[in-house]
Amino acid sequence: MSDSATVTELESGVRVVTEVVPSVRSVALGLWVRTGSRDETTEQAGVSHFLEHLLFKGTKDHSAIEISEIFDGLGASVNAATSKESTHLYARFLDTHTERAFELLTQMLLGPTYPDIDSEREVVLEEIAMYEDEPQDKVHDVLDGAIFEGHPLGRRVLGSAEVISSIPVPDIDAYHKSHYTGGNVVVAAAGNLEHERLVELAERLVAPPAGQTATATGGPPQPNGASFAFQSKETEQYHITLGGPGINRSDERRFALGILDAVFGGSTSSRLFREVREKRGLAYAIGSYTQQYVDGGLVALYVGTREDNVEEACAVIGAELGRLHTDGISDDELTRAKEHVKGRMVLSSESTAARMNRLGRALLFDMPILTLDEMIARVDAVTRDDVFELAQELYAPESLSAAAIAPSEDRFRAALAPVNEQLCAVS
């Protein structure tokens, strides 16, 4: 199986990256745009995600129904996603349908005509309402707001219902024209393909307005210290998150962070999973995670637990945070976490969609495109000292913010004492 990427930059500024996987009969194709929720003003909150929806609603040649019928007729799987820093439209299809799928995807990305916009407003408003009813998801955005207070990274991708219900088509179109520009677009593909053919198609079909590659909106986030955020809701569980500033996506320590996360809460043999769920039965969902952005990042953990278990769960988490920060990890944990991280890398490399995602994201953010062997070597090179230093920097309990969605703020505050007593009083 091939593991080398080929990159070509067109005169328009559009970049094309491909990886040939000759053992498959399919192609995974993604059109990536370097714009997301952090690029919006408060008055535009949610327009990136709303625009992603509208890409499917029609072009000058095809209605929304025709678009779905064409992709179904190609046996293709098509979708899109918006994050804080990117939007991408992607499809998987038989290699014999590459040109037709490419043509339709580019029409959708660059030539939306915004028909039926009011019905799609209602769809997105329903999505926001659904999200409001899912505290186990919403609490992560509450934490983001606490960590990145006052910064665009603290905004949620879905935006606000007020903006979605009222933003006019000319404003949406202006956002599209100013952000979906040549320097912001990457064409990424993996599968049974020819790079030169993809470049030829891109030169003919991908013609966005001229424009420079975007820079991160809002500048680098400035840590404000530990913050507290709470939203009252009558729930069966207390949905609790703790987190703090992390590292950016280009930081070479990201490989050490992957190992640290696997040991702490990112795997089923992790400390949090073992101590909170397996030993004590205090939660069904417990774990840690990380996010990396162009100029910042975060480390975080989540637990959902019943009211009677809140104090004990937070006490166990506080103890594990303290142990991680002061003692680091063991040799056995390092070895097991390395194999876990490498295994996930290798398994994902057997998916053309995962390969396309890795290529598109790397090129979009001017990251080096590493081969699988190079990534494995980076993981193997991580030492216990590397992980210890990172744990000391990122998991100091006094640097972590706390957020929760639950019935009682007082009970949540009191339970935080074993984590960081200052959080019991901070507003």
C-alpha positions as CSV (number, residue, x, y, z in Angstrom):
1,M,0.0,0.0,0.0
2,S,1.4,3.4,-0.9
3,D,2.2,5.8,1.9
4,S,3.5,8.9,0.0
5,A,1.7,12.1,-0.8
6,T,2.0,14.2,-3.9
7,V,1.3,18.0,-3.8
8,T,0.7,20.5,-6.6
9,E,-0.2,24.2,-6.2
10,L,-2.3,25.7,-8.9
11,E,-2.0,29.3,-10.2
12,S,-5.2,30.1,-8.4
13,G,-3.6,29.2,-5.0
14,V,-5.6,26.0,-4.7
15,R,-3.5,23.1,-3.5
16,V,-4.0,19.5,-4.6
17,V,-2.7,16.6,-2.5
18,T,-3.2,13.0,-3.3
19,E,-2.1,9.6,-2.1
20,V,-2.4,6.5,-4.3
21,V,-3.8,3.4,-2.7
22,P,-3.8,0.9,-5.6
23,S,-5.3,-2.0,-3.6
24,V,-8.7,-0.4,-3.5
25,R,-11.4,0.4,-6.1
26,S,-12.6,3.6,-4.5
27,V,-11.6,7.2,-4.0
28,A,-12.1,9.4,-1.0
29,L,-12.2,13.1,-2.1
30,G,-12.4,16.1,0.1
31,L,-12.6,19.8,-0.7
32,W,-11.3,21.7,2.3
33,V,-11.7,25.4,3.2
34,R,-9.7,27.2,5.8
35,T,-12.6,28.9,7.6
36,G,-14.6,28.0,10.6
37,S,-16.4,29.4,13.6
38,R,-13.3,31.2,14.9
39,D,-13.4,33.4,11.7
40,E,-16.9,34.7,12.4
41,T,-17.9,37.9,14.2
42,T,-20.4,37.8,17.0
43,E,-23.0,38.9,14.4
44,Q,-22.1,36.0,12.2
45,A,-22.0,33.3,14.9
46,G,-22.9,30.0,13.2
47,V,-22.7,31.2,9.6
48,S,-19.9,28.8,8.7
49,H,-21.9,25.8,9.8
50,F,-25.1,27.1,8.2
51,L,-23.3,27.7,5.0
52,E,-22.0,24.1,5.1
53,H,-25.7,23.0,5.2
54,L,-26.6,25.3,2.3
55,L,-23.9,23.7,0.0
56,F,-26.3,20.8,-0.4
57,K,-29.4,22.8,-1.2
58,G,-28.7,23.5,-4.9
59,T,-26.5,24.9,-7.6
60,K,-27.4,26.6,-10.9
61,D,-27.5,23.2,-12.5
62,H,-29.0,20.9,-9.8
63,S,-31.6,21.1,-7.1
64,A,-31.0,19.6,-3.7
65,I,-33.0,16.5,-4.7
66,E,-31.1,16.1,-7.9
67,I,-27.8,16.3,-6.0
68,S,-28.8,13.5,-3.7
69,E,-30.1,11.4,-6.6
70,I,-26.9,11.8,-8.6
71,F,-24.7,10.8,-5.6
72,D,-27.0,7.8,-4.9
73,G,-26.8,6.9,-8.6
74,L,-23.0,6.9,-8.3
75,G,-23.2,4.7,-5.2
76,A,-21.4,7.4,-3.3
77,S,-21.3,8.4,0.3
78,V,-21.3,12.2,0.7
79,N,-21.2,14.5,3.7
80,A,-19.6,17.7,5.1
81,A,-18.3,19.0,8.4
82,T,-17.5,22.3,10.1
83,S,-15.0,22.9,12.9
84,K,-13.6,26.0,14.6
85,E,-10.9,26.4,11.9
86,S,-12.1,24.5,8.8
87,T,-15.0,23.4,6.6
88,H,-14.9,20.5,4.3
89,L,-17.1,18.7,1.8
90,Y,-16.3,15.1,1.1
91,A,-17.4,12.0,-0.7
92,R,-16.3,8.3,-1.2
93,F,-17.2,6.7,-4.5
94,L,-16.1,4.1,-7.1
95,D,-12.9,5.1,-8.9
96,T,-14.8,5.0,-12.2
97,H,-17.0,8.0,-11.1
98,T,-14.1,10.3,-10.1
99,E,-14.8,13.0,-12.7
100,R,-18.5,13.2,-12.1
101,A,-18.2,13.2,-8.4
102,F,-15.5,15.8,-8.5
103,E,-17.5,18.0,-10.8
104,L,-20.6,18.0,-8.6
105,L,-18.7,18.5,-5.3
106,T,-17.0,21.6,-6.8
107,Q,-20.3,23.0,-8.0
108,M,-21.7,22.6,-4.5
109,L,-18.7,24.1,-2.8
110,L,-18.2,27.2,-5.0
111,G,-21.6,27.7,-6.6
112,P,-24.4,27.5,-4.0
113,T,-27.6,29.3,-5.1
114,Y,-29.3,29.3,-1.6
115,P,-32.8,28.1,-2.6
116,D,-35.1,26.9,0.1
117,I,-33.1,28.8,2.7
118,D,-35.9,29.3,5.1
119,S,-36.6,25.5,5.4
120,E,-32.9,24.9,6.0
121,R,-32.9,27.6,8.7
122,E,-35.5,25.5,10.5
123,V,-33.3,22.4,10.1
124,V,-30.3,24.1,11.7
125,L,-32.5,25.6,14.4
126,E,-33.8,22.1,15.2
127,E,-30.1,20.9,15.3
128,I,-29.4,23.7,17.8
129,A,-32.5,22.7,19.9
130,M,-31.4,19.1,19.8
131,Y,-28.0,20.1,21.0
132,E,-29.4,22.1,23.9
133,D,-31.2,18.9,25.0
134,E,-27.9,16.9,25.0
135,P,-25.8,18.2,28.0
136,Q,-23.2,15.5,27.6
137,D,-22.3,17.3,24.3
138,K,-23.0,20.9,25.2
139,V,-20.8,20.9,28.3
140,H,-17.7,20.7,26.2
141,D,-18.6,24.0,24.6
142,V,-19.3,25.4,28.0
143,L,-15.7,24.4,29.0
144,D,-14.3,26.0,25.8
145,G,-16.0,29.2,26.8
146,A,-14.3,29.1,30.2
147,I,-10.8,28.2,28.9
148,F,-10.9,30.6,25.9
149,E,-13.0,33.3,27.5
150,G,-13.4,36.3,25.2
151,H,-11.6,34.6,22.3
152,P,-13.2,33.3,19.1
153,L,-12.1,29.7,20.0
154,G,-14.5,29.9,22.9
155,R,-17.5,30.1,20.6
156,R,-19.4,27.0,19.6
157,V,-19.5,25.9,16.0
158,L,-23.3,25.8,15.8
159,G,-23.5,29.5,16.7
160,S,-26.6,31.2,17.9
161,A,-30.2,30.6,17.0
162,E,-30.7,34.4,16.8
163,V,-28.2,34.7,14.0
164,I,-29.4,31.6,12.1
165,S,-33.0,32.7,12.2
166,S,-32.3,36.2,10.8
167,I,-29.0,36.4,8.8
168,P,-29.9,37.4,5.2
169,V,-28.8,35.7,2.1
170,P,-26.5,38.6,0.9
171,D,-24.6,38.4,4.2
172,I,-24.1,34.6,3.8
173,D,-23.1,35.0,0.2
174,A,-20.6,37.7,1.1
175,Y,-19.1,35.4,3.8
176,H,-18.8,32.7,1.2
177,K,-17.1,34.9,-1.4
178,S,-14.6,36.3,1.1
179,H,-13.6,33.0,2.7
180,Y,-13.9,30.4,0.0
181,T,-11.0,31.8,-1.9
182,G,-8.1,30.2,-3.8
183,G,-5.5,30.4,-1.0
184,N,-8.0,28.9,1.4
185,V,-8.9,25.8,-0.6
186,V,-7.3,22.4,-0.6
187,V,-8.3,19.4,-2.7
188,A,-7.4,16.1,-1.0
189,A,-7.9,12.6,-2.3
190,A,-6.8,9.1,-1.5
191,G,-7.5,5.8,-3.2
192,N,-7.3,4.4,-6.7
193,L,-6.4,7.6,-8.6
194,E,-3.8,9.4,-10.7
195,H,-2.5,12.6,-9.3
196,E,-2.1,14.3,-12.7
197,R,-5.7,13.5,-13.5
198,L,-6.9,15.1,-10.2
199,V,-4.7,18.2,-10.9
200,E,-6.2,18.5,-14.4
201,L,-9.8,18.3,-13.0
202,A,-8.9,20.8,-10.3
203,E,-7.5,23.3,-12.8
204,R,-10.7,23.0,-14.9
205,L,-13.3,22.8,-12.1
206,V,-12.0,24.5,-9.0
207,A,-12.0,28.2,-9.7
208,P,-12.7,30.1,-6.5
209,P,-12.2,33.9,-6.2
210,A,-8.6,35.0,-5.8
211,G,-7.5,35.4,-2.2
212,Q,-4.7,34.9,0.2
213,T,-4.6,32.0,2.7
214,A,-6.4,32.9,5.9
215,T,-4.6,33.7,9.1
216,A,-6.0,32.7,12.5
217,T,-8.7,35.1,13.6
218,G,-8.4,36.7,17.0
219,G,-4.7,36.1,17.5
220,P,-3.3,33.4,19.8
221,P,-5.5,32.7,22.8
222,Q,-4.1,34.1,26.1
223,P,-4.7,31.8,29.1
224,N,-6.6,33.6,31.8
225,G,-6.1,31.1,34.6
226,A,-8.6,28.7,36.0
227,S,-12.2,29.7,35.4
228,F,-15.6,28.3,36.5
229,A,-18.7,27.9,34.3
230,F,-22.0,26.3,35.2
231,Q,-25.4,25.9,33.5
232,S,-28.3,24.9,35.6
233,K,-30.5,22.1,34.1
234,E,-32.6,19.3,35.6
235,T,-30.6,16.3,34.5
236,E,-30.2,12.7,35.8
237,Q,-26.5,13.1,35.8
238,Y,-24.0,15.8,36.5
239,H,-22.1,16.4,33.3
240,I,-18.7,17.6,34.3
241,T,-15.6,18.8,32.4
242,L,-12.2,19.9,33.5
243,G,-9.6,21.4,31.2
244,G,-6.9,23.9,30.4
245,P,-4.7,25.3,27.7
246,G,-2.9,22.8,25.5
247,I,-0.5,22.9,22.6
248,N,-0.9,24.0,19.0
249,R,-1.3,21.6,16.1
250,S,2.3,22.1,14.8
251,D,4.0,21.5,18.2
252,E,6.3,18.5,18.0
253,R,5.2,17.5,21.5
254,R,1.8,16.4,20.0
255,F,3.2,12.8,19.8
256,A,4.0,12.9,23.5
257,L,0.6,14.4,24.2
258,G,-1.0,11.5,22.4
259,I,0.7,9.1,24.8
260,L,-0.1,11.2,27.8
261,D,-3.8,11.3,26.8
262,A,-3.9,7.5,26.3
263,V,-2.5,6.8,29.7
264,F,-4.6,9.4,31.5
265,G,-8.1,8.9,30.1
266,G,-8.0,8.2,26.3
267,S,-8.2,4.4,26.4
268,T,-10.0,1.6,28.2
269,S,-6.9,0.8,30.2
270,S,-6.3,4.4,31.2
271,R,-6.1,5.6,34.7
272,L,-9.4,7.5,34.7
273,F,-11.4,4.7,33.1
274,R,-9.9,2.1,35.5
275,E,-10.3,4.1,38.7
276,V,-13.6,5.9,38.1
277,R,-15.5,3.3,36.1
278,E,-14.0,-0.1,36.5
279,K,-13.0,-0.1,40.1
280,R,-15.8,2.1,41.6
281,G,-18.6,2.1,39.1
282,L,-19.0,5.9,39.4
283,A,-19.7,6.6,35.7
284,Y,-20.5,5.0,32.4
285,A,-18.8,7.8,30.4
286,I,-15.4,8.9,31.6
287,G,-12.3,10.0,29.6
288,S,-9.9,12.6,28.5
289,Y,-9.3,14.3,25.2
290,T,-7.2,17.0,23.5
291,Q,-7.7,19.6,20.8
292,Q,-5.1,21.4,18.8
293,Y,-5.6,24.6,16.8
294,V,-3.3,26.8,14.7
295,D,-2.1,28.8,17.7
296,G,-3.3,27.0,20.8
297,G,-5.1,24.0,22.1
298,L,-6.6,22.4,25.2
299,V,-6.5,19.3,27.3
300,A,-9.7,18.1,29.0
301,L,-11.6,15.4,30.7
302,Y,-15.3,14.6,31.0
303,V,-17.3,12.5,33.4
304,G,-21.1,12.0,33.6
305,T,-22.2,10.8,37.0
306,R,-25.3,10.7,39.2
307,E,-25.7,13.3,42.0
308,D,-24.9,10.9,44.8
309,N,-21.5,10.1,43.1
310,V,-20.3,13.6,42.3
311,E,-18.1,14.1,45.3
312,E,-16.4,10.7,45.1
313,A,-15.9,11.0,41.4
314,C,-14.3,14.4,41.7
315,A,-12.1,13.2,44.5
316,V,-10.8,10.3,42.4
317,I,-10.2,12.6,39.5
318,G,-8.4,15.1,41.7
319,A,-6.2,12.3,43.0
320,E,-5.4,11.1,39.5
321,L,-4.7,14.6,38.3
322,G,-2.3,15.1,41.2
323,R,-0.5,11.8,40.6
324,L,-0.2,12.5,36.9
325,H,1.2,16.0,37.5
326,T,3.7,15.0,40.1
327,D,4.8,11.5,39.1
328,G,4.3,11.2,35.4
329,I,3.8,7.7,33.9
330,S,5.5,4.3,34.4
331,D,7.5,2.4,31.9
332,D,4.7,-0.1,31.4
333,E,2.2,2.6,30.8
334,L,4.6,4.2,28.3
335,T,5.0,1.0,26.3
336,R,1.3,0.2,26.3
337,A,0.4,3.7,25.3
338,K,2.9,3.8,22.4
339,E,1.4,0.6,21.0
340,H,-2.1,2.0,21.4
341,V,-1.2,5.2,19.6
342,K,0.7,3.4,16.8
343,G,-2.1,0.8,16.4
344,R,-4.7,3.6,15.9
345,M,-2.4,5.2,13.3
346,V,-2.0,2.0,11.4
347,L,-5.6,1.0,11.5
348,S,-6.7,4.4,10.3
349,S,-4.2,4.2,7.5
350,E,-6.3,1.3,6.0
351,S,-9.2,3.7,5.5
352,T,-9.0,5.9,2.4
353,A,-11.3,8.5,4.1
354,A,-8.9,8.7,7.1
355,R,-5.9,9.1,4.8
356,M,-7.7,11.9,2.8
357,N,-8.6,13.6,6.1
358,R,-5.0,13.5,7.3
359,L,-3.7,14.9,4.0
360,G,-6.3,17.6,3.7
361,R,-5.9,18.8,7.3
362,A,-2.1,18.9,7.1
363,L,-1.9,20.8,3.9
364,L,-4.7,23.2,4.9
365,F,-2.8,24.3,8.0
366,D,0.7,24.2,6.4
367,M,1.8,21.2,8.4
368,P,4.4,18.6,7.2
369,I,2.8,15.6,5.6
370,L,4.5,12.7,7.4
371,T,4.4,9.2,6.2
372,L,3.1,6.4,8.5
373,D,6.7,5.3,9.2
374,E,7.7,8.8,10.1
375,M,4.7,9.2,12.5
376,I,5.5,5.8,14.1
377,A,9.1,6.9,14.6
378,R,8.0,10.1,16.3
379,V,5.9,8.0,18.7
380,D,8.7,5.6,19.4
381,A,11.0,8.4,20.2
382,V,8.9,9.7,23.0
383,T,10.4,9.2,26.5
384,R,9.0,9.2,30.0
385,D,10.7,12.5,30.6
386,D,8.9,14.0,27.6
387,V,5.6,12.9,29.0
388,F,6.4,14.0,32.5
389,E,7.4,17.5,31.4
390,L,4.2,17.8,29.4
391,A,2.0,16.6,32.3
392,Q,3.6,19.1,34.6
393,E,2.9,21.9,32.2
394,L,-0.6,21.0,31.1
395,Y,-2.2,19.1,34.0
396,A,-1.3,21.3,36.9
397,P,-4.6,21.2,38.9
398,E,-4.4,24.9,39.6
399,S,-4.4,25.7,35.9
400,L,-7.6,23.7,35.1
401,S,-11.0,25.3,34.5
402,A,-14.2,23.5,35.4
403,A,-17.6,23.5,33.7
404,A,-20.8,21.5,34.3
405,I,-24.4,21.2,33.3
406,A,-26.3,19.9,36.3
407,P,-29.1,20.7,38.8
408,S,-27.0,22.2,41.7
409,E,-24.2,24.7,41.3
410,D,-23.4,24.6,45.0
411,R,-23.0,20.8,45.0
412,F,-20.7,20.9,42.0
413,R,-18.6,23.7,43.5
414,A,-18.1,21.8,46.7
415,A,-17.1,18.7,44.9
416,L,-14.3,20.5,43.2
417,A,-12.3,20.9,46.4
418,P,-10.1,17.8,45.8
419,V,-9.2,19.1,42.3
420,N,-8.6,22.7,43.1
421,E,-10.0,24.5,46.1
422,Q,-9.8,27.8,44.3
423,L,-12.5,26.6,41.8
424,C,-14.9,26.3,44.7
425,A,-14.9,30.1,44.9
426,V,-13.8,31.4,41.5
427,S,-16.6,33.1,39.4
